[in-house]
């Protein structure tokens, strides 16, 4: 189980540039997300979103689609 340092209590993190939500409990999705955050500076660009409640359904309500 991985978590981004800026979002330690959030399982689902969205990327605003492509409107995808990533499940940090999925090792492949977390690895891809972490690499993008580092390489593309998504945190500094304010292109990450968390959800309350922290669920896939709530991410969908905000227009995010699951990452593949």
MDTraj code that builds the backbone (N, CA, C; nanometers):
import mdtraj as md
import numpy as np

residues = "UNK UNK UNK UNK UNK UNK UNK UNK UNK UNK UNK UNK UNK UNK UNK UNK UNK UNK UNK UNK UNK UNK UNK UNK UNK UNK UNK UNK UNK UNK UNK UNK UNK UNK UNK UNK UNK UNK UNK UNK UNK UNK UNK UNK UNK UNK UNK UNK UNK UNK UNK UNK UNK UNK UNK UNK UNK UNK UNK UNK UNK UNK UNK UNK UNK UNK UNK UNK".split()
xyz = np.array([
    [0.0858, -0.1176, 0.0000],
    [0.0000, 0.0000, 0.0000],
    [0.0899, 0.1234, 0.0000],
    [0.0735, 0.2063, -0.1019],
    [0.1515, 0.3275, -0.1120],
    [0.0665, 0.4509, -0.0881],
    [0.1312, 0.5560, -0.0480],
    [0.0633, 0.6849, -0.0334],
    [0.1608, 0.7935, -0.0757],
    [0.1078, 0.8949, -0.1392],
    [0.1911, 1.0115, -0.1711],
    [0.2162, 1.0888, -0.0423],
    [0.3340, 1.1421, -0.0309],
    [0.3722, 1.2143, 0.0912],
    [0.2762, 1.3302, 0.1210],
    [0.2288, 1.3976, 0.0180],
    [0.1381, 1.5115, 0.0366],
    [-0.0048, 1.4685, 0.0697],
    [-0.0367, 1.3407, 0.0472],
    [-0.1720, 1.2892, 0.0715],
    [-0.1638, 1.1576, 0.1492],
    [-0.1084, 1.1579, 0.2693],
    [-0.0834, 1.0324, 0.3403],
    [-0.2088, 0.9548, 0.3809],
    [-0.3210, 1.0219, 0.3922],
    [-0.4429, 0.9548, 0.4364],
    [-0.5405, 0.9263, 0.3225],
    [-0.4979, 0.9466, 0.1978],
    [-0.5888, 0.9318, 0.0843],
    [-0.5496, 0.8150, -0.0046],
    [-0.6461, 0.7291, -0.0295],
    [-0.6249, 0.6141, -0.1174],
    [-0.6391, 0.6537, -0.2641],
    [-0.7377, 0.7374, -0.2948],
    [-0.7676, 0.7746, -0.4328],
    [-0.7174, 0.9165, -0.4601],
    [-0.6320, 0.9289, -0.5627],
    [-0.5751, 1.0578, -0.6013],
    [-0.6036, 1.0803, -0.7488],
    [-0.6566, 1.1971, -0.7805],
    [-0.6879, 1.2298, -0.9187],
    [-0.5822, 1.3190, -0.9806],
    [-0.5623, 1.3021, -1.1103],
    [-0.4744, 1.3909, -1.1866],
    [-0.5649, 1.4768, -1.2743],
    [-0.5587, 1.6063, -1.2518],
    [-0.6503, 1.6995, -1.3173],
    [-0.6233, 1.7192, -1.4665],
    [-0.5009, 1.6958, -1.5114],
    [-0.4711, 1.7184, -1.6521],
    [-0.5366, 1.6146, -1.7424],
    [-0.5561, 1.4924, -1.6928],
    [-0.6216, 1.3892, -1.7741],
    [-0.7503, 1.3361, -1.7094],
    [-0.7853, 1.3920, -1.5939],
    [-0.9084, 1.3559, -1.5208],
    [-0.9171, 1.2055, -1.4936],
    [-0.8050, 1.1489, -1.4468],
    [-0.7987, 1.0085, -1.4087],
    [-0.7793, 0.9986, -1.2586],
    [-0.8411, 0.8974, -1.1990],
    [-0.8220, 0.8728, -1.0566],
    [-0.7398, 0.7463, -1.0408],
    [-0.6420, 0.7531, -0.9518],
    [-0.5491, 0.6437, -0.9282],
    [-0.5722, 0.5848, -0.7896],
    [-0.5757, 0.4531, -0.7824],
    [-0.5922, 0.3807, -0.6568],
    [-0.4534, 0.3521, -0.6015],
    [-0.4167, 0.4167, -0.4935],
    [-0.2830, 0.4003, -0.4368],
    [-0.2632, 0.2631, -0.3728],
    [-0.3681, 0.1848, -0.3564],
    [-0.3547, 0.0475, -0.3075],
    [-0.3228, -0.0491, -0.4209],
    [-0.3287, -0.0015, -0.5446],
    [-0.2914, -0.0806, -0.6616],
    [-0.1455, -0.0463, -0.6928],
    [-0.0569, -0.1436, -0.6768],
    [0.0866, -0.1167, -0.6914],
    [0.1227, -0.0558, -0.8265],
    [0.0655, -0.1067, -0.9350],
    [0.0964, -0.0555, -1.0679],
    [0.0502, 0.0894, -1.0831],
    [-0.0733, 0.1185, -1.0406],
    [-0.1245, 0.2551, -1.0507],
    [-0.0437, 0.3507, -0.9629],
    [-0.0069, 0.3069, -0.8434],
    [0.0707, 0.3926, -0.7538],
    [0.2091, 0.4220, -0.8120],
    [0.2727, 0.3211, -0.8704],
    [0.4040, 0.3401, -0.9310],
    [0.3967, 0.4406, -1.0453],
    [0.2969, 0.4257, -1.1306],
    [0.2796, 0.5188, -1.2433],
    [0.2505, 0.6611, -1.1942],
    [0.1624, 0.6720, -1.0959],
    [0.1287, 0.8031, -1.0408],
    [0.2514, 0.8688, -0.9775],
    [0.3238, 0.7943, -0.8974],
    [0.4432, 0.8481, -0.8317],
    [0.5446, 0.8985, -0.9340],
    [0.5632, 0.8222, -1.0403],
    [0.6574, 0.8628, -1.1451],
    [0.6127, 0.9924, -1.2118],
    [0.4842, 1.0055, -1.2392],
    [0.4316, 1.1286, -1.3012],
    [0.4450, 1.2471, -1.2066],
    [0.4136, 1.2262, -1.0799],
    [0.4229, 1.3351, -0.9820],
    [0.5654, 1.3880, -0.9779],
    [0.6611, 1.2978, -0.9759],
    [0.8023, 1.3362, -0.9703],
    [0.8486, 1.4008, -1.1006],
    [0.8239, 1.3357, -1.2125],
    [0.8761, 1.3810, -1.3418],
    [0.8084, 1.5078, -1.3932],
    [0.6796, 1.5197, -1.3689],
    [0.6028, 1.6295, -1.4277],
    [0.5687, 1.7403, -1.3284],
    [0.6090, 1.7232, -1.2028],
    [0.5825, 1.8269, -1.1031],
    [0.4341, 1.8526, -1.0813],
    [0.3549, 1.7463, -1.0782],
    [0.2090, 1.7625, -1.0661],
    [0.1670, 1.8286, -0.9355],
    [0.2405, 1.8042, -0.8294],
    [0.2045, 1.8637, -0.7009],
    [0.2249, 2.0152, -0.7041],
    [0.3386, 2.0583, -0.7523],
    [0.3670, 2.2017, -0.7605],
    [0.2760, 2.2752, -0.8574],
    [0.2273, 2.2042, -0.9574],
    [0.1367, 2.2628, -1.0566],
    [-0.0090, 2.2571, -1.0122],
    [-0.0306, 2.2025, -0.8941],
    [-0.1658, 2.1875, -0.8379],
    [-0.2565, 2.1072, -0.9308],
    [-0.2015, 1.9994, -0.9858],
    [-0.2772, 1.9135, -1.0764],
    [-0.3198, 1.7833, -1.0109],
    [-0.3143, 1.7758, -0.8767],
    [-0.3582, 1.6571, -0.8043],
    [-0.4831, 1.6903, -0.7238],
    [-0.5692, 1.5914, -0.7102],
    [-0.6928, 1.6104, -0.6338],
    [-0.7131, 1.4918, -0.5417],
    [-0.7640, 1.5199, -0.4232],
    [-0.8086, 1.4143, -0.3325],
    [-0.9600, 1.4293, -0.3183],
    [-1.0211, 1.3314, -0.2562],
    [-1.1670, 1.3278, -0.2521],
    [-1.2159, 1.3026, -0.1105],
    [-1.3265, 1.3631, -0.0769],
    [-1.3892, 1.3417, 0.0523],
    [-1.5376, 1.3170, 0.0316],
    [-1.5842, 1.1987, 0.0574],
    [-1.5090, 1.0854, 0.1115],
    [-1.4119, 1.0275, 0.0089],
    [-1.3122, 0.9597, 0.0610],
    [-1.2039, 0.9036, -0.0195],
    [-1.2497, 0.7729, -0.0852],
    [-1.3354, 0.7875, -0.1867],
    [-1.3907, 0.6700, -0.2554],
    [-1.3847, 0.6895, -0.4064],
    [-1.3876, 0.5779, -0.4772],
    [-1.3908, 0.5814, -0.6228],
    [-1.5213, 0.6436, -0.6723],
    [-1.6293, 0.6198, -0.6012],
    [-1.7591, 0.6776, -0.6378],
    [-1.7535, 0.8305, -0.6321],
    [-1.6937, 0.8848, -0.5271],
    [-1.6830, 1.0306, -0.5154],
    [-1.5954, 1.0881, -0.6254],
    [-1.4880, 1.0192, -0.6597],
    [-1.4039, 1.0639, -0.7715],
    [-1.4853, 1.0682, -0.8997],
    [-1.5668, 0.9659, -0.9233],
    [-1.6537, 0.9634, -1.0404],
    [-1.7541, 1.0775, -1.0393],
    [-1.8072, 1.1110, -0.9213],
    [-1.9008, 1.2226, -0.9096],
    [-1.8361, 1.3546, -0.9497],
    [-1.7065, 1.3632, -0.9367],
    [-1.6345, 1.4865, -0.9720],
    [-1.5772, 1.4820, -1.1133],
    [-1.6152, 1.3808, -1.1897],
    [-1.5765, 1.3744, -1.3297],
    [-1.4499, 1.2977, -1.3613],
    [-1.3923, 1.2296, -1.2622],
    [-1.2707, 1.1529, -1.2844],
    [-1.3044, 1.0103, -1.3259],
    [-1.2251, 0.9552, -1.4168],
    [-1.2404, 0.8174, -1.4626],
    [-1.1267, 0.7344, -1.4044],
    [-1.1511, 0.6063, -1.3781],
    [-1.0437, 0.5217, -1.3231],
    [-0.9257, 0.5099, -1.4186],
    [-0.8057, 0.5156, -1.3627],
    [-0.6835, 0.4938, -1.4407],
    [-0.6738, 0.3464, -1.4759],
    [-0.6148, 0.3176, -1.5892],
    [-0.6049, 0.1790, -1.6349],
    [-0.4826, 0.1077, -1.5951],
])
top = md.Topology()
chain = top.add_chain()
for i, resn in enumerate(residues, 1):
    res = top.add_residue(resn, chain, resSeq=i)
    for name in ("N", "CA", "C"):
        top.add_atom(name, md.element.get_by_symbol(name[0]), res)
traj = md.Trajectory(xyz[None], top)
